[in-house]
Amino acid sequence: MTQAEASLIIRREGAVGHLTMNRPRALNALDLAMIDGFAAALAEWRDAPEVRMVLLEGAGDRAFCAGGDVRQVRQDVLDGRFEAVEAFFTREYAVNAGIATFPRPWVSLIDGVCMGGGLGVSVHGSHRIVTEHALLAMPETAIALFPDVGTSYVLPRLPGSPSGAMGRWIALTGARLKGAEAVEAGLATHFVPREKLAALRAALLESGDAAAVERFAEAVPEGRIAALRPAIERCFGHADRAGIEAALQAEATDWAREQQAILARVSPTSVAVTLELLERGASLDLPGCLEQELVLTRSVTRHPDFAEGVRSVLVDKDGKPAWQPLRDVRPMFA
């Protein structure tokens, strides 16, 4: 396989470790080869002081990274290859932890779709730069999974939301945040228009200094997220589904009705798991959150709803899942 064909292109360019996720036709979804490539790069560059920063981007103009290859995970579950499922999540979460503890700047250029595992390889880094074409989301409840890749640590701690409401809204509804909205919510750190992205990339590669980001970043004015924040806090400040739904009913706005419709459509088991996970994540450190998430993958992926959710959204794409809700999700955490 040539470097151009590799699912993760790994290059040293002066003082910069340059990574490109290279599955554009699959929206740069993470496969195991890509995850192992991240692990190898982290191991090589962590103790190499001549690598002054890492620059991460996605190939093509549609996606940074649309997430993990959950269709393959579903197939592994259906085929009884549970060791493959364990390997995927174990190695992916180890990469998330490695990025979080990388001792120098980790700069992600997010131009296009960034969901699920795409956030896992960016949100734990120092710089998450979005363009107006970026679209960030954690849509796991629609496929009966849960917010993983360490986001059970990140989401309860989003700035400006001490109750955790912003993180609950994003996690439960799969809210899609466009460009500057992701900066408003705290998932991204900087906004740079697409027309300036090539110049920013060149400046980073030439200087090897993440401070170059500040020369290109533009201030984000208050927008949709700022306008929604009071309602998000009122409705998703509750830690249980009944409280959230009652608050949405009382809100009685078009936005509230949209959230009610989403909650009625996604996996009920996933909603319950997500609420419990975020509650626990608020008091755990990142390694603790990743360990809890790994425990959950073993039970959640084997519940029928996971295969059914992925089928409905990504395989048959009929949007008609037949859920089998659990009455008590707490045993899944054991």
Secondary structure per residue as TSV (DSSP state, phi and psi in degrees):
chain	resnum	aa	ss	phi	psi
A	1	M	-	360.0	129.2
A	2	T	-	-78.5	163.9
A	3	Q	G	-59.2	-38.2
A	4	A	G	-64.2	-24.4
A	5	E	G	-90.9	-13.5
A	6	A	S	-63.5	146.0
A	7	S	S	-73.7	-19.8
A	8	L	E	-133.1	116.1
A	9	I	E	-88.4	123.0
A	10	I	E	-115.1	120.6
A	11	R	E	-136.1	149.3
A	12	R	E	-104.0	122.7
A	13	E	E	-125.2	93.7
A	14	G	T	63.6	-123.6
A	15	A	T	-88.3	8.1
A	16	V	E	-113.4	130.6
A	17	G	E	-87.8	117.8
A	18	H	E	-111.9	119.4
A	19	L	E	-116.2	133.3
A	20	T	E	-128.1	116.9
A	21	M	E	-71.8	125.8
A	22	N	-	-127.4	55.6
A	23	R	-	-128.7	62.1
A	24	P	G	-60.3	-33.4
A	25	R	G	-69.9	-23.7
A	26	A	G	-99.8	20.3
A	27	L	T	54.3	35.0
A	28	N	T	57.2	31.7
A	29	A	-	-61.3	142.2
A	30	L	B	-75.1	120.9
A	31	D	-	-107.0	175.9
A	32	L	H	-65.5	-34.9
A	33	A	H	-62.7	-39.8
A	34	M	H	-66.5	-43.7
A	35	I	H	-60.2	-44.0
A	36	D	H	-65.7	-31.7
A	37	G	H	-65.1	-42.5
A	38	F	H	-58.1	-46.4
A	39	A	H	-60.3	-41.9
A	40	A	H	-65.0	-42.6
A	41	A	H	-64.9	-43.0
A	42	L	H	-60.2	-43.6
A	43	A	H	-64.3	-38.6
A	44	E	H	-73.9	-39.1
A	45	W	H	-93.3	-19.3
A	46	R	H	-55.7	-45.3
A	47	D	T	-105.1	26.4
A	48	A	-	-113.4	92.4
A	49	P	T	-61.5	-19.5
A	50	E	T	-69.7	-17.6
A	51	V	-	-88.1	102.6
A	52	R	-	-88.8	-13.7
A	53	M	E	-165.2	161.3
A	54	V	E	-115.4	135.0
A	55	L	E	-115.3	124.3
A	56	L	E	-120.9	134.1
A	57	E	E	-150.7	172.5
A	58	G	E	-113.0	145.4
A	59	A	S	-73.6	151.8
A	60	G	S	81.6	177.5
A	61	D	S	-112.1	12.2
A	62	R	S	-103.9	-31.3
A	63	A	E	-148.7	144.2
A	64	F	E	-77.6	-59.7
A	65	C	E	-166.8	119.9
A	66	A	-	-81.2	0.7
A	67	G	-	125.2	-170.0
A	68	G	B	-76.5	159.8
A	69	D	-	-80.2	75.4
A	70	V	H	-72.3	-20.6
A	71	R	H	-63.3	-40.5
A	72	Q	H	-68.2	-39.5
A	73	V	H	-60.4	-43.8
A	74	R	H	-58.7	-44.9
A	75	Q	H	-63.7	-39.6
A	76	D	H	-61.3	-40.5
A	77	V	H	-63.7	-47.1
A	78	L	H	-63.0	-32.3
A	79	D	T	-87.6	1.0
A	80	G	T	74.9	18.1
A	81	R	-	-90.3	65.4
A	82	F	H	-69.1	-24.4
A	83	E	H	-67.4	-31.8
A	84	A	H	-69.6	-38.8
A	85	V	H	-63.3	-45.4
A	86	E	H	-60.6	-43.1
A	87	A	H	-63.4	-42.7
A	88	F	H	-59.8	-54.3
A	89	F	H	-70.4	-37.8
A	90	T	H	-60.2	-46.5
A	91	R	H	-75.0	-33.6
A	92	E	H	-65.2	-46.1
A	93	Y	H	-68.0	-30.8
A	94	A	H	-64.5	-37.2
A	95	V	H	-65.6	-43.5
A	96	N	H	-56.3	-44.6
A	97	A	H	-65.3	-38.7
A	98	G	H	-64.4	-37.3
A	99	I	H	-67.2	-42.5
A	100	A	H	-61.9	-32.1
A	101	T	T	-102.5	7.6
A	102	F	-	-64.1	131.3
A	103	P	S	-79.8	-1.3
A	104	R	S	-132.5	171.3
A	105	P	-	-56.3	139.0
A	106	W	E	-120.3	107.6
A	107	V	E	-110.0	118.8
A	108	S	E	-108.2	128.4
A	109	L	E	-100.0	103.2
A	110	I	E	-101.9	104.0
A	111	D	-	-130.7	91.2
A	112	G	S	122.9	-162.7
A	113	V	E	-68.7	132.1
A	114	C	E	-139.0	104.1
A	115	M	E	-133.9	154.6
A	116	G	T	50.7	-117.3
A	117	G	H	-58.6	-23.4
A	118	G	H	-65.0	-35.9
A	119	L	H	-70.2	-32.4
A	120	G	H	-61.5	-32.5
A	121	V	T	-93.7	3.7
A	122	S	T	-126.4	-43.7
A	123	V	T	-67.3	-21.0
A	124	H	T	-87.4	-3.1
A	125	G	S	-87.9	175.7
A	126	S	S	-78.6	-33.2
A	127	H	E	-130.0	119.2
A	128	R	E	-118.2	101.1
A	129	I	E	-100.2	125.6
A	130	V	E	-115.7	150.1
A	131	T	-	-105.8	178.8
A	132	E	T	-67.7	-13.4
A	133	H	T	-95.5	-0.6
A	134	A	-	-72.7	147.0
A	135	L	E	-142.0	109.6
A	136	L	E	-107.3	139.1
A	137	A	E	-164.4	156.5
A	138	M	-	-120.5	87.0
A	139	P	-	-93.1	27.0
A	140	E	G	-65.5	-30.1
A	141	T	G	-63.3	-23.6
A	142	A	G	-71.2	-22.2
A	143	I	G	-112.7	17.1
A	144	A	T	62.6	33.5
A	145	L	-	-106.1	-146.0
A	146	F	-	-158.0	161.5
A	147	P	S	-68.1	110.7
A	148	D	-	-117.7	-147.3
A	149	V	T	49.3	34.1
A	150	G	T	84.0	3.2
A	151	T	H	-75.7	-13.5
A	152	S	H	-68.8	-15.0
A	153	Y	H	-88.7	-43.2
A	154	V	H	-71.7	-47.3
A	155	L	G	-63.3	-39.9
A	156	P	G	-69.3	-8.8
A	157	R	G	-114.7	16.9
A	158	L	-	-62.1	139.3
A	159	P	T	-62.8	144.6
A	160	G	T	79.9	8.0
A	161	S	-	-138.5	70.3
A	162	P	T	-61.4	-22.9
A	163	S	T	-79.0	-11.7
A	164	G	S	82.8	7.2
A	165	A	H	-61.3	-42.8
A	166	M	H	-59.7	-45.2
A	167	G	H	-65.0	-39.0
A	168	R	H	-63.7	-43.1
A	169	W	H	-59.7	-48.6
A	170	I	H	-61.6	-42.7
A	171	A	H	-73.3	-42.3
A	172	L	H	-77.0	-37.1
A	173	T	H	-100.3	-10.6
A	174	G	-	66.3	29.1
A	175	A	-	-49.1	133.5
A	176	R	-	-98.6	118.2
A	177	L	E	-104.7	121.2
A	178	K	E	-89.9	132.0
A	179	G	T	34.2	-106.9
A	180	A	H	-59.9	-27.5
A	181	E	H	-61.5	-34.4
A	182	A	H	-66.8	-31.7
A	183	V	H	-70.1	-43.9
A	184	E	H	-55.7	-42.2
A	185	A	H	-79.0	-18.6
A	186	G	T	99.7	2.4
A	187	L	S	-77.6	-30.8
A	188	A	-	-112.4	158.1
A	189	T	S	-105.7	-28.2
A	190	H	E	-142.4	150.4
A	191	F	E	-115.1	126.3
A	192	V	-	-132.9	123.8
A	193	P	-	-60.4	148.6
A	194	R	G	-55.4	-36.5
A	195	E	G	-63.7	-19.1
A	196	K	G	-99.7	-1.9
A	197	L	H	-67.0	-41.1
A	198	A	H	-62.3	-41.1
A	199	A	H	-67.2	-38.2
A	200	L	H	-64.2	-46.2
A	201	R	H	-56.6	-47.5
A	202	A	H	-61.0	-41.2
A	203	A	H	-66.1	-39.4
A	204	L	H	-66.6	-43.7
A	205	L	H	-67.8	-35.4
A	206	E	H	-73.5	-41.5
A	207	S	H	-90.8	-29.3
A	208	G	-	64.4	23.9
A	209	D	-	-127.6	117.0
A	210	A	G	-64.7	-16.9
A	211	A	G	-61.0	-19.4
A	212	A	G	-60.5	-23.0
A	213	V	H	-57.4	-38.8
A	214	E	H	-63.5	-26.2
A	215	R	H	-71.7	-22.0
A	216	F	H	-109.0	-19.4
A	217	A	-	-69.6	144.3
A	218	E	B	-114.0	146.1
A	219	A	-	-64.1	143.6
A	220	V	-	-103.1	113.5
A	221	P	-	-72.8	161.9
A	222	E	-	-61.1	133.9
A	223	G	-	-137.6	-140.2
A	224	R	H	-59.2	-41.3
A	225	I	H	-68.5	-40.9
A	226	A	H	-60.9	-40.0
A	227	A	H	-67.3	-36.0
A	228	L	H	-83.0	-19.4
A	229	R	H	-52.4	-45.4
A	230	P	H	-58.7	-42.2
A	231	A	H	-69.3	-38.3
A	232	I	H	-60.4	-44.0
A	233	E	H	-65.2	-40.6
A	234	R	H	-65.5	-41.0
A	235	C	H	-90.8	-41.4
A	236	F	H	-102.1	9.7
A	237	G	T	-74.3	-10.7
A	238	H	S	-82.2	144.9
A	239	A	S	-93.2	-0.7
A	240	D	S	-128.1	156.2
A	241	R	H	-63.4	-41.6
A	242	A	H	-60.3	-41.6
A	243	G	H	-65.7	-40.8
A	244	I	H	-63.9	-46.5
A	245	E	H	-67.8	-36.5
A	246	A	H	-65.0	-39.8
A	247	A	H	-67.9	-38.6
A	248	L	H	-65.0	-40.2
A	249	Q	H	-61.1	-42.9
A	250	A	H	-69.4	-31.0
A	251	E	H	-62.7	-43.2
A	252	A	-	54.5	43.0
A	253	T	S	-116.7	168.6
A	254	D	H	-59.0	-42.2
A	255	W	H	-60.2	-45.6
A	256	A	H	-62.4	-40.6
A	257	R	H	-65.9	-34.5
A	258	E	H	-64.0	-40.9
A	259	Q	H	-67.2	-39.5
A	260	Q	H	-60.3	-41.8
A	261	A	H	-65.7	-38.1
A	262	I	H	-65.7	-46.0
A	263	L	H	-63.0	-30.6
A	264	A	H	-74.5	-20.7
A	265	R	H	-94.4	-34.8
A	266	V	S	-78.4	173.5
A	267	S	-	-65.0	121.4
A	268	P	H	-61.0	-37.4
A	269	T	H	-63.4	-41.9
A	270	S	H	-65.0	-38.0
A	271	V	H	-61.2	-46.0
A	272	A	H	-65.1	-43.1
A	273	V	H	-62.0	-43.4
A	274	T	H	-64.2	-43.8
A	275	L	H	-61.5	-44.3
A	276	E	H	-66.0	-40.7
A	277	L	H	-64.8	-44.5
A	278	L	H	-67.2	-35.5
A	279	E	H	-61.6	-44.2
A	280	R	H	-70.7	-40.2
A	281	G	H	-61.7	-28.5
A	282	A	T	-62.6	-21.9
A	283	S	T	-115.5	8.3
A	284	L	S	-107.5	156.6
A	285	D	-	-82.9	175.3
A	286	L	H	-60.6	-46.2
A	287	P	H	-57.8	-38.2
A	288	G	H	-64.9	-39.8
A	289	C	H	-65.2	-44.6
A	290	L	H	-64.0	-37.1
A	291	E	H	-66.6	-41.8
A	292	Q	H	-64.1	-40.7
A	293	E	H	-62.6	-41.1
A	294	L	H	-63.5	-41.5
A	295	V	H	-58.0	-43.8
A	296	L	H	-64.5	-36.3
A	297	T	H	-58.2	-30.9
A	298	R	H	-70.2	-32.8
A	299	S	H	-94.7	-42.9
A	300	V	H	-65.2	-41.9
A	301	T	T	-69.9	-20.7
A	302	R	T	-89.8	-12.6
A	303	H	S	-71.6	140.2
A	304	P	H	-55.5	-27.2
A	305	D	H	-62.3	-31.2
A	306	F	H	-64.4	-53.2
A	307	A	H	-60.3	-37.7
A	308	E	H	-68.8	-40.6
A	309	G	H	-65.2	-44.8
A	310	V	H	-64.8	-39.4
A	311	R	I	-58.5	-47.7
A	312	S	I	-65.6	-39.8
A	313	V	I	-90.8	-39.7
A	314	L	I	-116.3	-20.7
A	315	V	I	-100.2	-72.9
A	316	D	S	-80.5	-24.3
A	317	K	-	55.6	38.1
A	318	D	-	-91.9	-11.4
A	319	G	S	62.4	27.4
A	320	K	-	-129.5	65.7
A	321	P	-	-71.3	143.9
A	322	A	-	-104.7	93.8
A	323	W	-	-76.4	151.4
A	324	Q	-	-124.3	79.2
A	325	P	-	-63.0	143.3
A	326	L	-	-89.7	142.8
A	327	R	S	-77.9	-29.4
A	328	D	-	-140.0	116.1
A	329	V	-	-93.5	-6.4
A	330	R	G	-59.1	-35.1
A	331	P	G	-61.2	-22.2
A	332	M	G	-65.3	-21.8
A	333	F	G	-86.7	-5.0
A	334	A	-	-86.2	360.0
